């Protein structure tokens, strides 16, 4: 992984969050993240276009995702989640 370079994930195409999403995002950002925030981060990341579906896995069994490790954008997601009490320490 390179700082501020996108990273890519595969999942089983079953609609669940790829298991490596949280560990990889946590590793590439300097802001503190908790594993319990993974669902919120995934959903908001998709809404904010920080997490994008590249291939839905139809016919191949694996969905492909691109995650943008944009520090300022993820900081805004975390700040918003804390402010709305969607996530907490």
C-alpha beads as a LAMMPS data file, in Angstrom:
LAMMPS data file: protein, C-alpha beads

89 atoms
88 bonds

1 atom types
1 bond types

-500.0 500.0 xlo xhi
-500.0 500.0 ylo yhi
-500.0 500.0 zlo zhi

Masses

1 110.0

Atoms # bond

1 1 1 0.000 0.000 0.000
2 1 1 1.124 3.499 -0.817
3 1 1 -0.090 6.460 1.266
4 1 1 -2.990 8.237 -0.379
5 1 1 -3.129 5.721 -3.242
6 1 1 -6.370 3.786 -3.746
7 1 1 -6.493 0.201 -2.566
8 1 1 -8.648 -2.573 -3.910
9 1 1 -10.737 -5.270 -2.234
10 1 1 -12.539 -8.403 -3.308
11 1 1 -15.489 -9.955 -1.547
12 1 1 -17.732 -12.923 -2.118
13 1 1 -20.404 -10.821 -3.840
14 1 1 -22.744 -11.544 -0.929
15 1 1 -23.319 -7.938 0.156
16 1 1 -21.153 -8.157 3.270
17 1 1 -18.335 -5.717 3.929
18 1 1 -15.020 -7.161 2.708
19 1 1 -13.136 -8.405 5.794
20 1 1 -9.979 -6.466 4.891
21 1 1 -11.783 -3.104 4.592
22 1 1 -11.256 -1.959 8.182
23 1 1 -7.662 -3.201 8.624
24 1 1 -6.511 -1.678 5.349
25 1 1 -8.306 1.639 5.867
26 1 1 -6.992 1.856 9.418
27 1 1 -3.454 1.201 8.203
28 1 1 -3.492 3.849 5.483
29 1 1 -4.993 6.709 7.523
30 1 1 -3.333 8.613 10.356
31 1 1 -6.666 9.327 12.054
32 1 1 -7.741 6.857 14.752
33 1 1 -10.442 4.403 13.703
34 1 1 -12.209 1.770 15.759
35 1 1 -13.164 -1.599 14.313
36 1 1 -16.699 -1.124 15.654
37 1 1 -17.071 1.762 13.198
38 1 1 -16.536 -0.455 10.124
39 1 1 -20.223 -0.651 9.126
40 1 1 -20.659 3.108 9.434
41 1 1 -17.415 3.840 7.578
42 1 1 -18.367 1.458 4.769
43 1 1 -21.835 2.946 4.306
44 1 1 -20.707 6.571 4.515
45 1 1 -17.673 5.809 2.376
46 1 1 -19.993 4.511 -0.325
47 1 1 -22.280 7.561 0.004
48 1 1 -19.304 9.916 -0.243
49 1 1 -17.834 7.992 -3.221
50 1 1 -14.755 7.035 -1.179
51 1 1 -15.704 3.375 -1.687
52 1 1 -16.730 2.443 -5.220
53 1 1 -17.998 -0.817 -6.674
54 1 1 -15.906 -1.719 -9.715
55 1 1 -17.537 -5.064 -10.510
56 1 1 -20.559 -6.658 -8.850
57 1 1 -19.243 -10.191 -9.246
58 1 1 -22.094 -11.361 -11.458
59 1 1 -21.024 -14.619 -13.041
60 1 1 -17.624 -14.603 -11.353
61 1 1 -18.466 -14.849 -7.668
62 1 1 -16.291 -11.946 -6.531
63 1 1 -17.195 -8.276 -6.278
64 1 1 -14.368 -5.746 -6.669
65 1 1 -14.111 -2.445 -4.787
66 1 1 -11.819 0.592 -4.899
67 1 1 -11.244 2.546 -1.680
68 1 1 -9.818 6.062 -1.800
69 1 1 -7.750 6.842 1.302
70 1 1 -8.418 10.592 1.184
71 1 1 -7.496 11.709 4.725
72 1 1 -9.535 14.939 4.765
73 1 1 -12.654 13.214 3.424
74 1 1 -12.410 10.328 5.915
75 1 1 -11.793 12.857 8.719
76 1 1 -15.045 14.561 7.725
77 1 1 -16.860 11.198 7.744
78 1 1 -15.564 10.393 11.234
79 1 1 -16.325 13.897 12.550
80 1 1 -19.834 13.736 11.142
81 1 1 -20.428 10.285 12.617
82 1 1 -19.225 11.391 16.037
83 1 1 -21.300 14.579 15.862
84 1 1 -24.444 12.666 14.916
85 1 1 -23.635 10.003 17.521
86 1 1 -23.682 7.334 14.797
87 1 1 -20.301 6.240 16.150
88 1 1 -18.635 6.804 19.489
89 1 1 -15.452 6.094 21.412

Bonds

1 1 1 2
2 1 2 3
3 1 3 4
4 1 4 5
5 1 5 6
6 1 6 7
7 1 7 8
8 1 8 9
9 1 9 10
10 1 10 11
11 1 11 12
12 1 12 13
13 1 13 14
14 1 14 15
15 1 15 16
16 1 16 17
17 1 17 18
18 1 18 19
19 1 19 20
20 1 20 21
21 1 21 22
22 1 22 23
23 1 23 24
24 1 24 25
25 1 25 26
26 1 26 27
27 1 27 28
28 1 28 29
29 1 29 30
30 1 30 31
31 1 31 32
32 1 32 33
33 1 33 34
34 1 34 35
35 1 35 36
36 1 36 37
37 1 37 38
38 1 38 39
39 1 39 40
40 1 40 41
41 1 41 42
42 1 42 43
43 1 43 44
44 1 44 45
45 1 45 46
46 1 46 47
47 1 47 48
48 1 48 49
49 1 49 50
50 1 50 51
51 1 51 52
52 1 52 53
53 1 53 54
54 1 54 55
55 1 55 56
56 1 56 57
57 1 57 58
58 1 58 59
59 1 59 60
60 1 60 61
61 1 61 62
62 1 62 63
63 1 63 64
64 1 64 65
65 1 65 66
66 1 66 67
67 1 67 68
68 1 68 69
69 1 69 70
70 1 70 71
71 1 71 72
72 1 72 73
73 1 73 74
74 1 74 75
75 1 75 76
76 1 76 77
77 1 77 78
78 1 78 79
79 1 79 80
80 1 80 81
81 1 81 82
82 1 82 83
83 1 83 84
84 1 84 85
85 1 85 86
86 1 86 87
87 1 87 88
88 1 88 89
